[in-house]
Amino acid sequence: MRTSGIVLLVAYLGFISLGLPDAAHGINWPFVRADYHVPTGWLGLVIASGGVGYLVSSFSVANLLARCGVGWLLILSSLLVSIGLFGFCLSPNFICFMLFAVVIGLGSGAIDAGLNAYAAENFSTQHMNWLHAAFGIGATSGPIIVTSVLVHFSQNWRLAYGVIGTILLFMTMVFVLSRHLWRNPSQSIALNPDSCKSDVTEPAPANVSQWQALRHPLVRLQIAFFLVYTGLEVGVGQWAFTVMTDSRGISISTAGTWVAIFWGALAFGRAIFGFLVEHFAVDPLLALCLMGMVLGAFSFSLPYHAYYSYLGLMLMGFCAAPIFPCMISQTALRVGKPLAAHAIGFQMSAAVSGAMTLPFISGLLGELFGLTVLSISLLIYALVLLTLFVIIINKADRGLRHSVDAH
């Protein structure tokens, strides 16, 4: 039991460290682009570079786990993220900066997929919810750390990346010291009370090809949903600081604080909704949250007063909290168990693709037409997301009625 507790603690620390670098780009970007003399919209290139690395490592994580085990995978991937962050500190030009973004993506994808795979097999549903809340804690702490460094050390963005890189290096050492614990087979029993039921073998679903899964209309709609959702979440997290400081006259410290509040509201919301979904129907909660995201995006798009920006960020962060985990958990119910594995894989890939493309498109719009248009693009994404959800619910309900009528 003691060993299990240590593994769980390390897993929580791992999820916190995974969230730390995520929001750093958005805070540092105005100073990075000024040093490299590149357009504002090129932040999208940095996000896309990291997304490429993330896709490569996350697709390969099953083979990596089979070859080196969870412990060594976490060590190597955490070390890659740390190297990438230190690389940012030393990058002489923007091309090198983007290459190190790929390195960070490689490490982040492996940590994310590796920890999630281990947690899904060994930890209870309650711990899974809190682990994802821990990611939000990391994403909240990142902007606070970066903003503090920028304010107190003459806007030294290189040092800000170096501080986070040092934290990730410390996390690597924690993974080194705990590497043998991850191989303990008793952890699934100690931490996941449902694992005692696994001796009963359920009938395996019929084999379904990826192409057959893609032909299902709900699978395609949910792919689109995850692409837009992640593009919106990452777009807000990465661009909010630039919009507030460059076009709305908000100070560095205040803007950084409110970006941290956005991520903090996401973490707090996940903790709260983790309890609410036990007592209320999931789909109505999701509908309310998506409407809340539209209201938040509308508020953030208004350039009249800083308080509109603050309210929009807080509302979007809190309302975004349950969307990703609940939509994942509802996948098997919507498309059926035989298609669920393929569908979830498609959704994860779509999420990364959305994080790579939509913030980049928003950045280009901001570069061409101004940062107010960039903020309006976030509102458009939120409206598209709500529309997709309504279509998904209607199609799922019709499919359920047809299934009942057939019986």
C-alpha positions in Angstrom: 0.0 0.0 0.0 2.9 2.3 0.8 4.4 1.7 -2.7 1.1 2.3 -4.3 0.8 5.7 -2.5 4.2 6.7 -3.8 3.3 5.8 -7.4 0.1 7.8 -7.1 1.9 10.8 -5.7 4.5 10.6 -8.5 1.6 10.4 -11.0 0.0 13.5 -9.6 3.4 15.3 -9.8 3.8 14.1 -13.4 0.5 15.5 -14.5 1.3 18.8 -12.8 4.6 19.0 -14.6 2.9 18.1 -17.9 0.8 21.2 -17.6 3.6 23.6 -16.6 5.0 24.3 -20.2 1.6 24.5 -21.9 0.7 28.1 -21.1 4.3 29.4 -21.1 4.3 30.2 -24.8 1.2 32.5 -24.6 2.8 34.6 -21.8 6.3 34.7 -23.3 5.3 35.2 -27.0 5.2 39.0 -27.2 8.8 39.1 -25.9 10.0 36.1 -28.0 8.6 37.6 -31.3 10.2 41.0 -30.4 13.6 39.4 -30.0 13.4 37.3 -33.2 11.6 40.0 -35.2 8.8 37.7 -36.4 5.1 38.4 -36.9 2.6 37.9 -34.1 0.8 35.1 -36.0 3.9 32.9 -36.0 3.1 31.6 -32.5 0.9 29.2 -34.5 4.1 27.8 -36.1 5.5 27.1 -32.7 2.3 25.4 -31.6 2.2 23.4 -34.8 5.9 22.3 -34.4 5.1 21.0 -30.9 2.0 19.3 -32.2 4.1 17.4 -34.8 6.4 16.1 -32.1 3.4 15.2 -29.9 1.7 13.3 -32.7 4.8 11.2 -33.5 5.5 10.2 -29.9 1.9 9.6 -28.9 1.3 7.3 -31.9 4.5 5.4 -30.9 3.8 5.1 -27.2 2.5 1.6 -27.3 5.7 0.3 -28.9 7.8 2.5 -26.5 6.0 1.1 -23.5 6.6 -2.5 -24.7 10.3 -1.8 -25.2 11.3 0.2 -22.2 8.4 0.1 -19.7 6.6 3.0 -18.0 9.4 4.1 -15.7 12.0 4.6 -18.4 9.5 6.1 -20.8 8.7 8.8 -18.2 12.3 9.4 -17.5 13.3 9.9 -21.2 10.2 11.9 -22.2 10.5 14.2 -19.2 14.2 14.7 -20.0 13.3 15.6 -23.6 10.9 18.3 -22.4 13.5 19.7 -20.1 16.1 19.7 -22.9 13.6 21.5 -25.2 12.9 24.2 -22.6 16.6 24.8 -22.0 17.0 24.9 -25.8 14.5 27.8 -25.9 16.8 29.6 -23.5 19.8 29.2 -25.8 18.1 29.4 -29.3 20.0 32.0 -31.4 17.2 32.3 -34.0 13.6 31.4 -34.6 14.3 28.2 -36.6 16.2 26.7 -33.7 13.3 27.8 -31.4 10.8 25.9 -33.5 13.1 22.8 -33.6 13.2 22.7 -29.8 9.4 23.0 -29.8 9.4 19.7 -31.7 11.6 18.2 -29.0 9.2 19.4 -26.3 6.3 17.9 -28.3 8.0 14.6 -28.5 8.5 14.5 -24.8 5.1 15.8 -23.9 3.3 13.3 -26.1 5.1 10.4 -24.6 4.5 11.6 -21.0 0.8 12.3 -21.7 0.1 9.1 -23.4 2.2 7.0 -21.1 0.8 8.4 -17.9 -2.8 8.2 -19.2 -2.4 4.6 -20.3 -0.9 3.6 -17.0 -3.5 5.5 -15.0 -6.5 4.1 -17.0 -5.3 0.5 -16.2 -4.2 1.0 -12.6 -6.1 3.8 -11.0 -9.8 4.3 -10.1 -12.1 6.6 -12.0 -12.0 9.0 -9.0 -8.2 9.3 -9.3 -8.4 9.7 -13.0 -10.6 12.8 -12.5 -8.2 14.3 -10.0 -5.1 13.5 -12.1 -6.6 15.6 -14.9 -7.3 18.3 -12.4 -3.6 18.1 -11.5 -2.8 18.9 -15.1 -4.9 22.1 -14.7 -2.9 23.0 -11.6 0.3 22.8 -13.6 -1.2 24.8 -16.4 -2.3 27.4 -13.8 1.2 27.5 -12.2 3.0 28.0 -15.5 1.7 31.5 -16.2 2.3 32.5 -12.6 5.9 31.4 -12.8 6.5 33.0 -16.2 4.8 36.2 -15.3 6.8 36.5 -12.0 10.1 36.1 -13.9 9.1 38.6 -16.6 8.1 41.2 -14.0 11.0 40.8 -11.7 13.8 40.0 -14.2 13.4 42.7 -16.9 11.1 40.7 -19.2 13.7 37.9 -19.5 11.7 35.3 -21.4 14.7 33.0 -21.7 15.1 32.8 -17.9 11.3 32.0 -17.6 11.7 29.0 -19.9 14.8 28.0 -17.9 13.0 28.0 -14.6 10.3 25.7 -16.0 13.0 23.5 -17.6 14.7 23.2 -14.2 11.4 22.1 -12.6 11.0 19.4 -15.4 14.6 18.3 -14.8 13.7 17.8 -11.1 10.7 15.8 -12.2 13.0 13.7 -14.3 15.0 12.8 -11.2 11.8 11.9 -9.4 11.0 9.5 -12.2 14.5 8.1 -12.0 14.2 7.4 -8.3 10.7 5.8 -8.8 11.3 3.9 -12.0 11.2 0.4 -10.3 7.9 1.1 -8.6 6.0 1.4 -11.9 6.6 -2.2 -12.6 4.9 -3.4 -9.4 2.0 -5.5 -10.5 0.1 -5.0 -7.2 -0.6 -1.4 -7.9 -3.6 -2.1 -10.1 -5.2 -4.0 -7.2 -4.2 -1.5 -4.5 -5.3 1.6 -6.4 -8.1 0.4 -8.7 -10.9 -1.4 -6.8 -12.6 -2.3 -10.0 -9.6 -4.4 -11.0 -10.8 -7.3 -8.9 -13.6 -7.7 -11.4 -11.2 -8.2 -14.3 -11.0 -11.9 -13.8 -14.4 -12.3 -15.5 -13.7 -12.3 -19.2 -16.1 -10.2 -21.3 -16.8 -11.3 -24.8 -14.5 -9.4 -27.2 -16.3 -7.1 -29.7 -16.3 -7.9 -33.4 -13.3 -6.7 -35.2 -13.9 -3.4 -36.9 -11.5 -1.6 -39.3 -10.6 2.0 -39.0 -12.4 2.7 -42.3 -15.6 1.1 -41.0 -15.4 3.3 -37.9 -14.8 6.4 -40.0 -18.0 5.6 -42.0 -20.1 6.1 -38.9 -21.5 9.7 -39.0 -21.3 10.1 -35.2 -17.6 9.2 -35.3 -16.9 11.9 -38.0 -19.0 14.5 -36.1 -17.1 13.8 -32.8 -13.7 14.0 -34.7 -14.8 17.5 -35.8 -16.0 18.3 -32.2 -12.6 17.5 -30.6 -10.7 19.3 -33.3 -12.7 22.5 -32.7 -12.8 22.1 -28.9 -9.0 21.7 -28.4 -8.3 24.5 -30.9 -10.5 26.8 -28.9 -9.0 25.8 -25.5 -5.4 26.2 -26.7 -6.3 29.3 -28.7 -7.6 31.1 -25.6 -4.7 29.9 -23.5 -2.1 31.0 -26.0 -3.5 34.2 -27.4 -5.3 35.8 -24.4 -2.1 37.4 -23.0 -1.2 38.9 -26.4 -4.7 40.3 -27.0 -4.9 41.8 -23.5 -1.4 43.4 -23.5 -1.0 44.4 -27.1 -4.5 45.7 -27.9 -6.3 46.4 -24.6 -3.6 48.2 -22.6 -3.6 45.6 -19.8 -0.3 45.3 -17.8 1.9 42.3 -18.0 1.3 41.2 -14.4 -2.5 41.6 -14.7 -2.8 39.8 -18.0 -0.5 37.0 -16.8 -2.6 36.6 -13.7 -5.9 36.3 -15.7 -4.4 33.7 -18.0 -3.5 31.8 -14.9 -7.1 32.2 -13.7 -8.3 30.8 -17.0 -6.3 27.6 -16.4 -7.1 27.6 -12.7 -10.8 27.8 -13.5 -10.3 24.8 -15.8 -8.7 22.8 -13.0 -11.2 23.9 -10.4 -14.1 23.1 -12.8 -12.8 19.6 -13.4 -12.8 18.9 -9.6 -16.3 20.3 -9.2 -17.8 18.5 -12.3 -16.2 15.3 -11.2 -18.7 15.3 -8.4 -21.6 16.8 -10.4 -21.6 14.1 -13.1 -22.3 11.5 -10.5 -25.7 13.2 -9.7 -26.8 14.9 -13.0 -27.2 13.7 -16.6 -24.0 14.4 -18.6 -25.5 15.8 -21.8 -27.5 18.6 -20.2 -24.4 19.6 -18.2 -22.4 19.7 -21.4 -25.0 21.7 -23.2 -25.0 24.3 -20.4 -21.2 24.4 -20.4 -21.0 24.9 -24.1 -23.5 27.8 -23.9 -21.3 29.2 -21.1 -18.3 29.0 -23.4 -20.2 30.9 -26.1 -21.0 33.6 -23.5 -17.4 33.7 -22.3 -16.0 34.0 -25.8 -18.5 36.8 -26.6 -17.5 38.6 -23.4 -13.8 38.2 -24.2 -14.3 39.5 -27.8 -15.6 42.8 -26.5 -12.7 45.4 -26.5 -14.6 48.0 -24.4 -13.4 47.3 -20.9 -10.8 45.0 -19.3 -13.5 43.5 -17.1 -15.2 41.9 -20.2 -11.9 40.1 -20.9 -11.5 38.9 -17.3 -15.1 37.6 -17.1 -14.7 35.9 -20.5 -11.6 34.1 -19.4 -13.0 32.9 -16.1 -16.2 31.7 -17.7 -14.5 29.9 -20.6 -12.1 28.2 -18.3 -14.7 26.9 -15.9 -17.2 25.9 -18.6 -14.5 24.1 -20.6 -13.6 21.9 -17.6 -15.9 18.8 -18.2 -16.1 18.9 -22.0 -13.1 16.9 -23.0 -13.3 14.1 -20.3 -17.1 13.8 -20.5 -17.1 13.6 -24.3 -14.4 10.9 -24.2 -16.4 8.9 -21.6 -19.6 9.1 -23.6 -18.0 7.9 -26.8 -18.8 4.2 -26.3 -22.4 5.0 -25.5 -22.8 7.1 -28.6 -21.0 4.9 -31.2 -21.1 1.5 -29.6 -18.2 -0.5 -28.0 -17.0 -2.1 -31.2 -16.2 1.4 -32.7 -15.2 3.1 -29.4 -11.5 2.3 -29.5 -11.0 3.6 -33.0 -13.3 6.6 -32.3 -11.3 7.6 -29.2 -8.0 7.3 -31.2 -9.4 9.5 -33.9 -10.7 12.0 -31.3 -7.3 12.3 -29.7 -5.6 12.8 -33.0 -8.2 15.4 -34.0 -7.6 17.2 -30.7 -3.9 17.5 -31.4 -4.7 18.6 -35.0 -7.0 21.3 -33.7 -4.4 22.6 -31.2 -2.0 22.8 -34.2 -4.3 24.5 -36.7 -7.0 26.7 -35.2 -4.7 28.9 -33.0 -2.5 29.3 -36.1 -5.5 30.4 -38.2 -6.5 32.8 -35.4 -3.0 34.2 -35.3 -3.0 34.8 -39.1 -6.3 36.6 -38.8 -4.9 38.7 -36.0 -1.9 39.5 -38.1 -3.9 40.5 -41.1 -7.0 42.2 -39.5 -6.0 43.0 -35.9 -6.2 41.3 -32.6 -9.9 42.1 -32.1 -10.6 39.9 -35.1 -8.5 37.2 -33.5 -10.7 37.3 -30.4 -13.8 37.2 -32.6 -12.4 34.0 -34.2 -12.5 32.4 -30.7 -16.2 33.2 -30.5 -16.8 31.6 -33.9 -15.1 28.4 -32.7 -17.3 28.4 -29.6 -20.5 28.8 -31.8 -19.3 26.0 -34.1 -18.7 23.8 -31.1 -22.2 24.3 -29.7 -23.7 23.6 -33.1 -21.7 20.3 -33.5 -22.8 19.2 -30.0 -26.5 19.8 -30.9 -26.1 17.8 -34.1 -24.3 15.0 -32.2 -27.0 14.8 -29.6 -29.8 14.7 -32.1 -28.2 12.0 -34.2 -27.4 9.9 -31.1 -31.0 10.2 -29.9 -32.4 9.2 -33.3 -30.0 6.2 -33.4 -31.2 5.2 -29.9 -34.8 5.4 -30.9 -34.2 3.3 -34.0 -32.4 0.7 -31.9 -35.4 0.6 -29.5 -37.9 0.3 -32.3 -35.8 -2.6 -33.9 -36.2 -4.6 -30.7 
